[in-house]
Structures are given as C-alpha cells and as structure tokens.
Amino acid sequence: MEEEARRQKYEHQQQQEELSSKAYKLFSEGKTTMEVVIALNLRAPEIINMYREYLFNTYNSSTTSRSSTIMSLSILKRLALLECI
C-alpha cells in the first residue's frame, strides 16, 4: 500500500515536470499564457504560475550585457503585471 502511494506520487511529479517543460518550451516560442492554457488543457492559474517561474528563471539566467539588461527589464515588467492578477 505504501509503495503504491509512493509510485503514484512519483508518477504525478513526473507528469507535472513534463507539463512544465512543455509550457516553458511554448513560452520560449513566444506563445501567450492563453495559448499555453489551450495547448496543454490546464487551468489558467497553473499556467500563470509556470509563466512566472519561466520569467524568473529567464531573468536569473540573463547576463549583464546591454541587450540582456533590456530583456531583464522587459521580464521584470511582465512579472510585475502578473502580480496584479
């Protein structure tokens, strides 16, 4: 019984990671949150959380070049807009 519960938890975690990866790929292709909601058939709050994580990770991985600074400002602006939702 305990082993079954662990297996189910593991499978659920794997599914979540797979969905996050698909969402990140779609975001990197320029898809909107609504397009990702439709493509993955998930609820908007889940996708918004994934988008927030995607933006945060993108911001943290940017370098200090001028183009990266402009991109970072754009990402921060999007993150601030998400906080209003």
N, C-alpha and C positions, 0 to 999 in steps of 0.2 A: 504494500500500500504506500509506504513512504517513498519507495523507489519510483513508483508510478507518478507520484506528486512531483518529485524532482525532475523526472523526464518531461512532464507537461510544462513545468516552469522553464526548463531549458528550451523546449520547442517554442514556447511563447516568446522567450527572449530572442531566439534566432529569427523568428518572424518579424519582430519589432526592428531588429537591426537591418534586416533585408528591406523593410519598408523605408526606413530612414535613408539607407543607401540609394534607393530608387528616388526618393524625394530630393536628396542632395543633388543627384545627377540632373533631375529635371530643373531644379533651381539654377544649377550651373549653366544650363542651356537657355536660361532666360525666361522660363515658364513662371507665370504668376501663381500666387498661392491658390487661387480659384482653379486654375488649370490643373494644379497638382492634386487638389481635392477630388476633382473629377477623374483624373487619370488613375489615382490609387484607390478611389472609392472609400475615402476616410472622412471623418468629421473635420470641419474647419479648425476647431481648437487644437486638434492633434497636429495638423499641418502647420498652423501658425507657430506652435512650439518647435517643430522641426525647422521651420524657416528661421526662427530666432536663433536656434543652435547653429544653423548653417551660416548665418550672417556673423555671429560671434566668432565661429571658427575661421571664417574667411578674414575677418578683421584681425584676429590674432596671428594669422599666418602671413599677413602682408609685411613688406619690408619698408624701409624709410625713404624710398625714392620719391620723387615728386609725383609721379603717376600713382604710386601706391598711397601716398598721402591723400590725393584727391579721391581715390577709390575708398579709402578708410573713412573719409568724411561722408561720402555717399552712404556707406554701410551704417555709420553711426546715425545718420538721418533716418534711414529705414528702421533701425532698431527703435529710435525714439517714437516713430509713428506707430510701431507695433505696441508700444507701451500704452498708447491711447485707446487701444481696442479692448 
